């Protein structure tokens, strides 16, 4: 399975961010990718009010993403925001294309390091997997990576790969934590973890402020925790061949899922 990680630097303009999706999806498809993963908050960056930009899953923004995915014959996974009844929004992953049309609402909200995502974002409640070309892919978002139970739940639902869009918060040691956690979750669940972060605003001379805007360093970790490939902090497109058949072989020699007692 050829997967593309589009490490973009999203703006506060959903229309401009659609153009980023359009351009990167076309480039990924030209390179043979069938799955294109964009970061969390692709629709609109963090650090601004999200309620005015939130749209339902059948709204114009998601509809255009569907059209882009259909045009290029790929699965597109991208972070957006959907409205809720309590005045907050939901941090949603849209997954569309190649026979898939679904979404995942981020379960674990980023109430940490002085940021309170739950003030403006309502949590999801259910793990989600999708089937693409005979492969089962799990969906997770950013702070979810600190919770191994979710990744094991996705593996229990048949996932050989977990797609993890993020907009990781900057700070001392945070890049190291990001890479460590992605690799650990791959080992915990014996899956590939395709972790696509927002690019680092500082790489383009922009002040990220206090909001989690991304640090770059998107990566693919294999089921033994090895880094298959990765990016630095600038925007970029990483195309990786994921050997999903190797997951079964790893699980034969490292049956951590089968050996669980709790």
Residue, then its C-alpha position, 0 to 999 in steps of 0.5 A: x500500500x503506497x501512502x502519502x503524508x502531506x505535511x502542510x502548514x494550514x492557514x485560517x482560510x478553509x478555501x486556501x486549505x482546500x487548495x493545499x489538499x487539491x495540490x498535494x493529492x494530485x502530486x501524491x496520485x502522480x507518485x502512485x499513492x492510493x492513500x493520502x493523509x493530511x494533518x489534524x486541523x487541515x480545514x483551519x489551523x488552531x489558534x483561531x475561533x473554530x466555531x465559525x468555520x465548522x461545517x457538517x460532513x455534507x457541507x461544501x468543504x467536505x463535499x469538495x474533499x470528496x470530489x478531489x478524492x474521486x478525481x484522483x482515485x485515492x482515499x483522502x484523510x484530513x482533519x476538519x471541524x463539525x458543529x455540535x449541539x452544545x455550541x462546541x465543535x468536534x475535531x473530526x477526521x474525514x476519510x473519503x474515496x476508494x469506496x470509503x465515506x466516513x469520519x472519526x471524532x477525536x476521543x482524547x482531547x488535548x487538555x494538557x501543557x496549558x491548553x484546554x481543547x475541551x473548552x471548545x471541542x466535544x469528544x468522540x466516543x467510538x474507534x473507527x476503522x476503514x477498509x481500503x483495497x482489502x486493507x483495514x486502516x484505523x483512525x486516530x488523532x494527535x493526542x490519541x497517541x498517548x493512549x495505547x488502549x485505542x491503538x490496541x482497540x483498532x488492531x482488535x478491529x483488524x487494523x494493520x495500519x493506523x493513520x494518525x493526523x496531528x497538529x502537535x504542540x511545540x515545546x521542550x522535548x515535544x519532538x522527541x515525545x512525538x517520535x517516541x509515542x508514534x514508535x511505541x504505539x506501533x509496537x504496542x499494537x504491532x501495526x504501522x503508524x502513519x503519523x502526519x503532523x502539521x509543518x512547523x510554523x517557525x520553519x516559515x518564520x511564523x509565530x505559532x502562539x500558544x496553540x498547537x500548530x505542529x512541529x513537523x517530523x511526520x513519520x511512518x513507524x513499522x510494527x517493530x517500532x522502526x522508523x521507515x521514513x520521516x520528514x523534517x520541520x518544513x512542509x513536504x510530501x512523503x510517499x512511502x510503501x507500507x508492507x502491510x503483509x509484514x504485520x502478520x509475520x511480526x505478530x507471529x513472533x511478537x504476539x503481544x495482542x494475543x498474550x494480553x491478560x488485561 
